[in-house]
Amino acid sequence: MKGYLYILLCTDGSFYTGSTNDLERRLEEHQIGEGANHTRKRLPVELVYTEEFDRIDEVYYRERQFAKAKMKDAPFDTLRSGNIATQKTRRTLRERLSKEHW
């Protein structure tokens, strides 16, 4: 079963990293306030990054990599300016989050 890792930019500038096997459904849940507690209090959210995997266990492994990363080394600094992400910063984030980076 395919799975997805995703990163959301919340309205307060914070990030939420999640995983799902149905990305479209999960994003809708976040947008209508039925997602995680973190996003529910910080609407609206914007999808800034995704990765697709063949198996859900690969997604969980990748999500743990994000959780273990120290913030100073994490690629989220790219978007920590307090402004909504631009196309350029999203592209930079994608490059820094590429699988080769880890």
Contacts in CASP RR format, 6 or more apart in sequence:
PFRMAT RR
TARGET T0000
AUTHOR 0000-0000-0000
METHOD contacts of the structure
MODEL  1
MKGYLYILLCTDGSFYTGSTNDLERRLEEHQIGEGANHTRKRLPVELVYT
EEFDRIDEVYYRERQFAKAKMKDAPFDTLRSGNIATQKTRRTLRERLSKE
HW
1 21 0 8 1.000
1 55 0 8 1.000
1 56 0 8 1.000
2 21 0 8 1.000
2 52 0 8 1.000
2 53 0 8 1.000
2 54 0 8 1.000
2 55 0 8 1.000
2 56 0 8 1.000
3 19 0 8 1.000
3 20 0 8 1.000
3 21 0 8 1.000
3 23 0 8 1.000
3 52 0 8 1.000
3 53 0 8 1.000
3 54 0 8 1.000
3 55 0 8 1.000
3 56 0 8 1.000
3 58 0 8 1.000
3 59 0 8 1.000
4 19 0 8 1.000
4 20 0 8 1.000
4 21 0 8 1.000
4 23 0 8 1.000
4 26 0 8 1.000
4 50 0 8 1.000
4 51 0 8 1.000
4 52 0 8 1.000
4 53 0 8 1.000
4 59 0 8 1.000
5 17 0 8 1.000
5 18 0 8 1.000
5 19 0 8 1.000
5 50 0 8 1.000
5 51 0 8 1.000
5 53 0 8 1.000
5 59 0 8 1.000
5 62 0 8 1.000
5 63 0 8 1.000
5 66 0 8 1.000
6 17 0 8 1.000
6 18 0 8 1.000
6 19 0 8 1.000
6 20 0 8 1.000
6 23 0 8 1.000
6 26 0 8 1.000
6 27 0 8 1.000
6 47 0 8 1.000
6 49 0 8 1.000
6 50 0 8 1.000
6 51 0 8 1.000
7 15 0 8 1.000
7 16 0 8 1.000
7 17 0 8 1.000
7 18 0 8 1.000
7 47 0 8 1.000
7 48 0 8 1.000
7 49 0 8 1.000
7 50 0 8 1.000
7 93 0 8 1.000
7 97 0 8 1.000
8 15 0 8 1.000
8 16 0 8 1.000
8 17 0 8 1.000
8 18 0 8 1.000
8 27 0 8 1.000
8 30 0 8 1.000
8 39 0 8 1.000
8 45 0 8 1.000
8 46 0 8 1.000
8 47 0 8 1.000
8 48 0 8 1.000
9 15 0 8 1.000
9 45 0 8 1.000
9 46 0 8 1.000
9 48 0 8 1.000
9 79 0 8 1.000
9 84 0 8 1.000
9 85 0 8 1.000
10 16 0 8 1.000
10 38 0 8 1.000
10 39 0 8 1.000
10 42 0 8 1.000
10 43 0 8 1.000
10 45 0 8 1.000
11 42 0 8 1.000
11 43 0 8 1.000
11 44 0 8 1.000
11 45 0 8 1.000
12 42 0 8 1.000
13 42 0 8 1.000
13 79 0 8 1.000
13 80 0 8 1.000
13 82 0 8 1.000
14 38 0 8 1.000
14 42 0 8 1.000
15 48 0 8 1.000
15 76 0 8 1.000
15 79 0 8 1.000
16 30 0 8 1.000
16 36 0 8 1.000
16 38 0 8 1.000
16 39 0 8 1.000
16 42 0 8 1.000
16 45 0 8 1.000
17 63 0 8 1.000
17 66 0 8 1.000
17 67 0 8 1.000
18 26 0 8 1.000
18 36 0 8 1.000
18 63 0 8 1.000
19 56 0 8 1.000
19 59 0 8 1.000
19 60 0 8 1.000
19 62 0 8 1.000
19 63 0 8 1.000
20 26 0 8 1.000
21 56 0 8 1.000
23 50 0 8 1.000
26 35 0 8 1.000
27 47 0 8 1.000
29 35 0 8 1.000
30 36 0 8 1.000
30 39 0 8 1.000
30 43 0 8 1.000
30 45 0 8 1.000
31 43 0 8 1.000
31 44 0 8 1.000
31 45 0 8 1.000
33 39 0 8 1.000
33 40 0 8 1.000
33 43 0 8 1.000
34 40 0 8 1.000
39 45 0 8 1.000
46 84 0 8 1.000
46 85 0 8 1.000
48 79 0 8 1.000
48 85 0 8 1.000
48 90 0 8 1.000
48 93 0 8 1.000
49 90 0 8 1.000
49 93 0 8 1.000
49 94 0 8 1.000
49 97 0 8 1.000
51 59 0 8 1.000
51 62 0 8 1.000
51 97 0 8 1.000
51 99 0 8 1.000
53 59 0 8 1.000
53 62 0 8 1.000
65 102 0 8 1.000
66 74 0 8 1.000
71 77 0 8 1.000
75 93 0 8 1.000
75 96 0 8 1.000
75 97 0 8 1.000
75 101 0 8 1.000
76 93 0 8 1.000
78 89 0 8 1.000
78 92 0 8 1.000
78 93 0 8 1.000
78 96 0 8 1.000
79 85 0 8 1.000
79 89 0 8 1.000
79 93 0 8 1.000
81 89 0 8 1.000
85 93 0 8 1.000
END
